[in-house]
């Protein structure tokens, strides 16, 4: 079938995109490469479509389907979207992605290459042809371009060759693409999705969550969009979740199970109701976690997979809890995060915890007892604060203590809250002993960035302290706001404020932090302290972690990188990923930014971005199967070349005259 006919079928609704397909993810290099190959008449692969009745077909976008049999694209989405966008000058109705990937394509008549518009390079040069303008006007446009070229005496001698090249460019829409059809009444959605996955074995297949969502969308086409709206709302408030995570919470609310397969027999109405309830319960959880515990943004929301369990518990009680029950649930949430309950086999632990809530004897007590038996004790010890970096498991605990205890900013004397107004009042991590001075004394990175050397201050106070030593600035701030030091668990002995006693300072502050942690946990238990009767695993010989984010500047660089990934239509990575033993949950390392299930979730190799890390961290991540990058640009190159271009079995390479693979991307 000719390209022009395929585009007409998309316009008329005879060809569309099935709901389970992901959005458009190609970049400009891929679009440029595709047109280069088409111009040279290199093979670009055929299309695979699912021929099905329009009245039962679930498709993406707002465009209506034509009556009768319609063809849903299983293999060819990226190519046809790119062709449509350039030829029509606008994306198709099923479009979901970044239209700038195919906007402004130009063709150079002399070099016969494609590039995207650059004003300084192309403006006023008649040899650079606007491909979309030519395609939209057809032969009329060809005449206009020839007339323009004829006015330039320097180009007249080659006018015949240029006209031939313009005609060849226009002829792209007359290229025949082979279309293979999946037909037959027995081709259910399950069968078609399986075919889709087989065809795309080298590219983007569907994860378990995608498959469950595909089945849901078959009956409720707006499901994906409604879920995305909820995710956007949480992201606007500093919590970034993905569709799989939300679907997991829908699943627990609706079925009391973690595995997505339990959703398969639910009706559209049941799923709609489950989503409504799940979103409501998640809002409640986040309000409780942010309001009562002070954990009010992504970086400190450890144990996020505890939330689907809490969703189930809240839903069984119609969202109504008294203060004691509420705080006991929050105690469980904190404890699950502290000991890495969901850092191992997430789905199996969620299932175990959901089971503890069921039955006549199920509930919070059984849930806590299960956690205690799994970990061995729930009381914090000083050794648990030997971790370091912003990714240490007890970093959120330090933030929690600061917020629950209303620790004071040393400069203003005001209780620290994330909602303080003014850009200079943003909460920042403060190194109590300045890093530069510690490095001068040959302290190692883990000691310099030890949790016990962290506290939180406003940006203004951080700037005021600058790189002064504690023995200098502690007395100043204590005189200004008495009790401010104690509110941040600073040892009272002035001898410990001296640089030469830094290790002793850390040891003493760890004791104060552990004691405060247990006091806060006791408050959450409202006197039922039996859960703290057993000490946690011995902390006399704490595990020395490797890796981790050591400064807010490094964290900001990683956040920018994560935003870039999201802008490509790909899932965000986990900042300060807690790499733990799959069975015990014991934390082994902190990876700066990671995709533990791959950027194509559950389908591609796990990836970690490790900035400023040593060889030990890189070796550990590599042994665990992570593809490691130590520079942001190297990681971006990988995403663009291997992930975005890996939608099929290769990258369009026609810009350099290389043949495209015969089975290109969906």
C-alpha positions in Angstrom: 0.0 0.0 0.0 1.3 3.5 -0.9 2.4 5.8 1.9 -0.1 8.4 0.7 -2.9 5.8 1.0 -1.9 4.8 4.5 -2.0 8.5 5.5 -5.4 8.9 4.0 -6.6 5.8 5.9 -5.4 7.4 9.2 -7.3 10.5 8.3 -10.5 8.6 7.5 -10.3 6.4 10.6 -9.7 3.2 8.7 -6.3 2.9 10.4 -5.6 3.8 14.0 -3.5 2.9 17.0 -4.6 0.3 19.6 -5.1 1.6 23.1 -2.3 -0.6 24.6 0.4 1.0 22.3 2.7 3.4 24.1 3.2 7.0 22.8 5.5 8.4 20.2 9.1 8.3 21.4 11.3 8.9 18.3 13.8 11.8 18.3 14.9 14.1 15.5 17.9 11.9 14.5 15.5 9.0 13.9 13.1 11.0 11.9 15.9 12.4 9.8 17.3 8.9 9.3 13.9 7.6 8.2 13.5 10.2 5.5 17.0 9.7 4.3 16.4 6.0 3.8 13.0 6.6 2.1 14.6 9.2 -0.2 17.3 6.7 -1.2 14.6 4.0 -1.5 16.3 1.8 1.1 14.0 -0.8 2.7 12.4 0.5 5.9 10.3 -2.6 6.8 6.6 -3.3 6.5 3.7 -2.7 8.8 1.8 -5.2 10.9 -1.9 -4.4 11.6 -4.7 -5.9 13.5 -7.8 -6.1 11.3 -10.8 -6.0 13.6 -14.4 -4.7 13.8 -14.5 -0.9 14.5 -17.4 -1.3 16.9 -15.3 -3.4 19.3 -11.9 -1.8 18.6 -10.4 0.3 21.4 -8.1 2.9 19.9 -6.0 5.8 21.1 -6.9 9.5 20.5 -10.1 11.4 19.9 -10.5 10.6 16.2 -13.6 8.4 15.3 -13.1 5.1 13.6 -14.6 4.3 10.3 -17.5 1.8 10.1 -16.7 -1.8 9.4 -13.2 -3.3 9.5 -10.4 -1.1 10.8 -6.7 -1.7 11.0 -4.9 -1.0 14.2 -1.1 -0.6 14.0 0.9 -3.2 15.9 4.2 -2.6 14.2 4.9 0.7 12.5 3.6 3.4 14.8 6.9 5.4 15.1 7.4 5.4 11.3 3.8 6.2 10.3 3.6 9.0 13.0 6.8 10.5 11.7 5.7 10.3 8.1 2.3 11.7 8.9 3.7 14.6 11.0 6.1 15.7 8.2 3.8 15.1 5.2 0.7 16.6 6.9 2.5 19.2 9.0 0.6 18.1 12.1 0.5 15.0 14.3 -2.2 12.3 13.8 -5.2 12.3 16.1 -3.8 9.3 18.0 -0.6 11.2 18.7 0.9 11.2 22.3 4.4 12.6 22.4 6.8 15.4 21.5 5.8 16.9 18.1 9.1 18.9 17.8 10.7 15.5 16.8 9.3 15.9 13.3 8.7 19.7 13.1 10.9 21.8 10.8 12.6 19.1 8.6 14.6 20.5 5.7 16.3 18.9 2.7 19.5 20.2 1.1 19.4 20.0 -2.7 23.1 19.9 -3.2 24.2 17.4 -0.5 20.8 15.5 -0.6 20.8 15.3 3.2 18.1 16.1 5.8 18.4 18.3 8.8 16.1 20.3 11.1 15.7 24.0 10.7 18.5 26.3 12.0 17.9 30.0 11.2 21.5 31.0 11.1 22.5 28.2 8.7 19.4 27.9 6.5 17.5 31.2 6.4 17.6 32.8 2.9 19.3 29.7 1.3 17.1 28.4 -1.5 19.0 25.1 -1.4 17.3 24.2 1.9 13.8 23.0 1.1 11.0 22.9 3.7 10.0 19.2 3.4 6.5 19.8 4.9 5.8 22.7 2.6 6.7 20.7 -0.4 4.7 17.6 0.7 1.6 19.7 1.5 1.6 21.5 -1.9 2.6 18.5 -4.0 3.3 19.3 -7.7 2.1 22.9 -7.2 4.8 23.2 -4.6 7.3 21.7 -6.9 6.6 24.4 -9.5 7.0 27.1 -6.8 10.4 25.7 -5.7 11.6 25.5 -9.3 10.6 29.2 -9.8 12.6 30.2 -6.7 15.6 28.3 -7.9 15.4 29.8 -11.3 15.8 33.3 -9.8 19.3 32.4 -8.5 21.8 32.5 -11.4 24.3 30.5 -9.4 21.8 27.6 -9.3 20.4 27.6 -12.8 23.2 25.3 -14.2 22.1 22.6 -11.8 18.3 23.2 -12.1 17.7 20.0 -13.9 19.4 17.9 -11.2 17.6 19.8 -8.4 14.2 19.3 -10.1 14.9 15.5 -10.2 15.8 15.5 -6.5 12.7 17.4 -5.6 10.6 14.9 -7.6 12.3 12.1 -5.8 11.6 13.7 -2.5 7.9 14.1 -3.4 7.8 10.5 -4.5 8.3 9.3 -0.9 4.5 9.3 -0.6 4.2 6.9 -3.5 6.5 4.3 -1.9 4.8 1.0 -1.4 4.9 -0.5 2.1 4.1 -4.1 2.7 1.2 -4.6 5.2 0.7 -7.8 7.0 -2.6 -8.4 8.8 -3.6 -10.2 11.9 -7.1 -11.3 11.3 -9.7 -13.7 12.6 -12.5 -13.7 15.2 -10.3 -15.9 17.5 -7.7 -13.1 17.7 -8.6 -11.8 21.2 -6.8 -8.9 22.9 -4.6 -11.4 24.8 -3.5 -13.0 21.5 -2.9 -9.7 19.8 -0.8 -8.4 22.7 1.2 -11.6 22.7 1.8 -11.1 18.9 2.8 -7.5 19.6 5.3 -8.6 22.1 6.8 -11.2 19.8 7.1 -8.7 16.9 8.8 -6.2 19.2 11.1 -8.6 20.9 14.0 -6.2 20.2 12.1 -3.1 21.3 9.3 -1.9 23.5 7.2 -4.9 24.7 4.4 -4.7 27.2 5.2 -5.2 30.9 2.8 -7.0 33.2 1.3 -3.6 34.2 0.9 -2.6 30.6 -0.9 -5.9 29.8 -3.3 -5.4 32.6 -3.9 -1.8 31.5 -4.4 -2.9 27.9 -7.2 -5.3 29.1 -8.7 -2.5 31.2 -8.6 0.0 28.3 -10.3 -2.5 26.0 -13.5 -1.9 28.0 -12.7 1.6 29.4 -10.8 3.6 26.8 -10.2 6.6 29.1 -8.5 4.6 31.9 -4.9 5.5 30.9 -5.7 9.2 30.6 -7.6 9.3 34.0 -4.7 7.6 35.7 -2.2 10.0 34.1 -4.2 12.9 35.5 -3.9 11.6 39.0 -0.1 11.0 38.5 0.3 14.6 37.3 -1.5 15.9 40.3 0.8 14.1 42.7 3.9 15.1 40.6 2.8 18.8 41.0 3.0 18.3 44.8 6.5 16.7 44.7 5.6 13.0 44.5 6.5 11.2 41.3 4.8 7.8 40.7 4.3 5.7 37.6 1.3 3.9 36.1 2.4 0.5 37.4 2.6 1.8 41.0 -0.9 3.4 40.7 -2.3 0.3 39.1 -0.8 -1.7 42.0 -2.8 0.4 44.4 -6.0 0.0 42.3 -5.4 -3.7 42.4 -5.0 -3.9 46.2 -8.1 -1.8 46.8 -10.2 -3.8 44.4 -8.9 -7.4 44.9 -6.7 -7.4 48.0 -3.9 -8.9 45.9 -0.6 -7.6 44.5 -0.4 -9.6 41.2 -1.9 -7.8 38.2 -3.5 -11.0 37.0 -6.3 -10.6 39.6 -7.5 -7.5 37.7 -8.1 -9.4 34.5 -11.6 -10.5 35.3 -12.8 -7.2 36.7 -15.3 -5.2 34.7 -14.7 -1.6 33.5 -17.2 -0.3 36.1 -15.4 -2.2 38.9 -12.0 -0.8 37.8 -13.4 2.7 37.6 -14.7 2.4 41.1 -11.3 0.8 42.2 -9.4 3.7 40.7 -11.6 6.3 42.4 -11.2 4.6 45.8 -7.4 4.0 45.3 -6.8 7.7 44.4 -8.8 8.8 47.4 -6.9 6.5 49.8 -3.5 7.5 48.3 -4.4 11.1 48.9 -5.2 10.2 52.5 -1.9 8.3 52.8 0.2 11.2 51.4 -1.6 13.7 53.6 -0.9 11.6 56.7 2.7 10.9 55.7 3.4 14.5 54.9 1.4 16.1 57.7 2.0 13.7 60.6 5.5 12.5 59.7 6.7 15.5 57.7 7.8 13.3 54.7 6.5 15.7 52.2 8.4 15.1 49.0 9.9 12.3 46.8 13.4 12.3 48.2 12.2 11.3 51.7 9.3 9.1 50.7 11.1 5.8 51.5 9.1 2.6 51.3 6.6 3.9 48.7 5.4 0.3 48.0 4.0 0.2 51.5 1.3 2.6 50.3 -0.6 0.0 48.2 -0.8 -2.0 51.5 -2.1 1.1 53.4 -4.6 1.7 50.6 -6.1 -1.7 51.2 -6.2 -1.2 54.9 -7.8 2.2 54.6 -10.3 1.0 52.0 -11.5 -1.8 54.2 -12.3 0.8 56.8 -13.8 3.2 54.4 -10.9 5.6 55.1 -11.9 6.2 58.7 -9.3 5.7 61.4 -9.0 7.0 64.9 -5.8 8.7 66.0 -4.4 5.5 67.6 -5.0 3.4 64.6 -3.8 6.1 62.2 -0.5 6.4 64.1 0.0 2.7 64.4 -0.3 2.4 60.6 2.2 5.3 60.2 4.5 3.5 62.6 4.4 0.4 60.3 5.1 2.6 57.3 8.2 4.2 58.9 9.5 0.8 60.1 9.0 -0.8 56.7 11.0 2.0 55.2 13.8 2.0 57.8 14.4 -1.7 57.4 13.9 -1.9 53.6 10.8 -4.2 53.7 10.1 -3.4 50.0 13.7 -3.2 48.7 13.7 -6.8 47.8 11.0 -8.8 46.1 8.4 -6.1 46.1 5.4 -8.1 44.8 5.9 -11.1 47.2 6.2 -8.8 50.3 3.2 -6.8 49.3 1.3 -10.1 49.0 2.5 -11.3 52.4 1.5 -8.0 54.0 -1.9 -7.9 52.3 -2.5 -11.5 53.6 -1.8 -10.3 57.2 -4.6 -7.8 56.9 -7.2 -10.4 55.9 -9.3 -12.7 58.0 -10.9 -12.4 61.4 -7.5 -12.1 63.1 -5.9 -9.8 60.5 -5.0 -6.2 61.1 -2.2 -3.8 62.1 -1.0 -6.0 65.0 -0.5 -9.0 62.7 1.2 -6.7 60.1 3.6 -5.4 62.7 4.3 -8.8 64.1 5.1 -10.1 60.6 7.5 -7.1 60.1 9.2 -7.8 63.5 9.7 -11.5 62.8 11.0 -10.7 59.4 13.5 -8.1 60.5 14.3 -9.3 64.1 13.5 -6.1 66.0 12.2 -2.6 65.5 14.2 -0.4 67.9 16.8 2.0 66.4 20.4 1.9 67.6 23.1 4.5 67.2 24.9 2.3 64.7 21.9 2.6 62.3 22.9 6.2 61.8 26.4 5.3 60.5 25.1 5.6 56.9 26.1 8.4 54.7 24.8 10.5 51.8 21.4 11.7 50.9 20.5 8.2 49.8 21.1 6.5 53.1 18.0 4.7 54.4 18.1 6.7 57.6 18.3 10.0 55.7 14.4 10.2 55.6 14.4 9.3 59.3 16.6 12.4 60.0 14.2 14.5 58.0 11.2 12.9 59.8 12.8 13.7 63.2 13.4 17.3 62.1 9.8 17.8 61.0 8.1 15.9 63.8 10.2 17.5 66.5 9.8 21.0 65.0 13.6 21.5 64.9 14.6 25.1 64.8 16.4 27.0 62.0 19.5 28.3 63.8 19.4 31.7 61.9 15.7 32.6 62.5 14.7 30.4 65.4 11.6 29.3 63.5 10.4 25.7 63.3 11.6 24.1 60.1 8.8 23.5 57.5 9.1 22.9 53.8 6.3 25.4 53.3 8.3 28.4 54.6 7.7 31.3 52.1 10.5 32.9 50.1 13.2 31.3 48.0 15.8 31.9 50.8 13.8 29.8 53.2 14.0 26.6 51.2 15.2 23.8 53.4 18.7 22.7 52.6 21.0 20.0 53.9 23.8 21.5 56.0 27.1 19.9 56.7 27.7 20.7 60.4 31.5 20.4 60.0 32.4 21.9 56.6 33.5 19.4 54.0 36.6 21.2 52.9 38.1 21.2 56.4 37.4 17.5 56.9 39.0 16.6 53.6 42.1 18.6 54.6 42.4 16.2 57.6 42.2 13.2 55.2 38.7 12.1 56.4 37.2 9.8 53.8 34.1 10.6 51.8 31.7 8.4 53.9 32.9 10.2 57.1 32.6 13.7 55.5 29.1 13.0 54.3 28.0 11.0 57.4 24.3 11.3 58.4 25.4 12.5 61.8 27.1 15.5 60.1 23.8 16.5 58.4 21.1 18.8 59.6 18.6 21.0 57.9 18.6 24.8 57.7 17.1 27.4 55.5 19.1 28.6 52.5 19.7 31.9 54.2 21.1 30.3 57.4 23.3 28.0 55.3 24.8 31.0 53.5 25.3 32.8 56.8 27.2 29.8 58.3 29.3 29.4 55.1 32.4 27.3 55.9 32.8 28.3 59.5 33.6 25.7 62.1 31.0 24.6 64.7 33.1 25.9 67.6 32.8 29.3 66.0 29.2 29.5 64.9 27.4 27.3 67.5 27.8 29.8 70.3 26.6 32.6 68.1 23.4 30.9 67.1 22.7 29.5 70.5 22.9 33.0 72.0 20.6 34.3 69.4 18.0 31.5 69.8 18.5 29.4 73.0 17.6 25.7 72.5 18.2 25.8 68.8 21.2 23.4 68.9 19.4 20.9 71.1 16.5 20.9 68.8 18.8 19.5 66.1 20.4 17.0 68.5 23.8 18.7 68.8 25.9 17.3 71.6 26.2 19.9 74.4 29.8 19.3 75.2 31.8 22.2 73.5 34.9 19.9 73.2 33.0 17.9 70.6 32.6 21.0 68.5 36.3 21.0 67.7 37.6 19.6 64.4 40.0 17.3 66.0 37.1 15.6 67.9 35.0 15.1 64.8 34.6 11.3 65.2 33.6 11.6 68.8 31.0 14.3 67.8 29.5 11.8 65.2 29.4 9.0 67.8 27.6 11.2 70.4 25.1 12.6 67.9 24.2 9.1 66.6 23.2 8.2 70.2 21.0 11.3 70.4 19.4 10.6 67.0 18.7 7.0 67.9 17.1 8.0 71.2 15.0 10.6 69.4 13.9 8.1 66.8 12.7 5.7 69.4 10.9 8.5 71.3 9.1 9.5 68.1 8.2 5.8 67.4 6.8 5.5 71.0 4.6 8.6 70.4 3.2 6.9 67.3 2.3 3.8 69.3 0.4 5.8 72.0 1.9 3.7 74.8 1.7 0.3 73.1 5.5 0.0 73.1 5.7 -3.8 72.9 6.8 -3.5 69.3 9.9 -1.7 70.5 10.8 -4.3 73.1 13.3 -6.0 70.9 16.4 -4.3 69.6 16.9 -4.4 65.8 19.8 -6.3 64.3 23.0 -5.6 66.2 24.6 -2.4 65.1 28.0 -2.9 66.7 29.4 -3.8 63.3 27.2 -1.8 60.8 27.4 -2.6 57.1 29.5 0.0 55.3 27.5 1.2 52.3 29.0 2.3 49.0 27.7 4.9 46.7 25.3 7.8 47.4 24.5 11.4 46.7 26.8 13.7 48.6 25.6 17.2 47.9 22.5 19.2 46.8 24.4 20.2 43.6 24.8 16.6 42.7 21.1 15.9 43.5 20.1 18.8 41.3 22.1 17.5 38.4 20.4 14.1 38.8 17.0 15.7 39.0 17.6 17.6 35.8 18.7 14.4 34.1 15.5 12.7 35.4 13.4 15.5 34.0 15.1 15.0 30.6 14.3 11.3 30.6 10.6 12.1 31.4 10.5 14.7 28.6 11.5 11.9 26.2 8.3 10.0 27.2 10.2 7.5 29.3 9.7 6.6 33.0 11.6 8.6 35.6 14.4 6.7 37.5 14.6 6.3 41.2 16.8 8.9 42.8 19.1 7.5 45.5 18.1 3.9 44.7 18.2 1.7 47.7 20.1 -1.4 46.5 19.4 -4.2 49.0 19.7 -7.9 49.6 16.6 -9.4 47.9 15.8 -11.7 50.9 16.8 -9.8 54.0 16.2 -6.3 52.7 19.6 -5.3 54.2 20.9 -2.2 52.4 24.1 -2.8 50.4 24.5 0.4 48.4 22.9 3.6 47.2 22.9 4.2 43.5 22.6 7.9 42.5 19.9 7.4 39.9 18.6 4.0 38.8 16.1 2.1 36.7 16.2 -1.3 38.5 13.7 -2.8 36.0 15.3 -1.1 32.9 14.2 2.1 31.2 11.8 -0.1 29.2 10.4 -1.5 32.5 10.9 -5.3 33.0 12.2 -5.6 29.5 15.6 -3.9 29.2 18.8 -4.1 31.2 18.8 -2.3 34.6 20.6 1.0 34.4 22.4 3.2 37.0 23.8 6.7 36.7 26.7 6.9 39.2 28.3 10.3 39.4 31.6 10.8 41.2 31.6 7.2 42.5 34.5 4.9 43.1 35.4 1.7 41.5 33.8 -0.4 44.3 30.4 1.1 43.7 30.7 0.6 39.9 31.8 -3.0 40.4 28.9 -3.8 42.8 26.3 -2.3 40.4 27.9 -4.1 37.4 27.8 -7.5 39.3 24.2 -6.9 40.0 23.5 -6.6 36.3 23.2 -2.8 36.0 24.5 -1.0 33.0 26.5 1.9 34.6 27.1 5.5 33.4 29.4 7.9 35.2 28.5 11.0 33.1 25.1 12.5 32.3 25.9 12.9 28.6 27.0 9.3 28.2 23.7 8.2 29.7 21.8 10.5 27.3 23.6 9.1 24.3 22.6 5.6 25.5 19.0 6.6 25.8 18.9 8.2 22.4 20.8 5.5 20.6 19.7 2.3 22.3 16.3 3.1 23.9 14.6 5.7 21.8 16.2 4.2 18.7 15.6 0.7 20.0 11.9 0.8 19.5 12.5 -1.8 16.8 15.6 -3.6 15.8 17.8 -0.7 14.9 18.4 3.0 14.4 17.5 4.7 11.2 20.8 5.4 9.7 20.0 6.8 6.2 21.5 10.2 7.0 24.8 8.6 6.3 23.5 6.4 3.5 23.4 3.2 5.6 20.5 0.7 4.9 17.8 0.5 7.5 17.1 -2.9 9.0 14.2 -4.6 7.4 12.1 -4.6 10.6 12.1 -1.1 12.0 10.4 0.3 15.1 6.8 0.2 16.0 
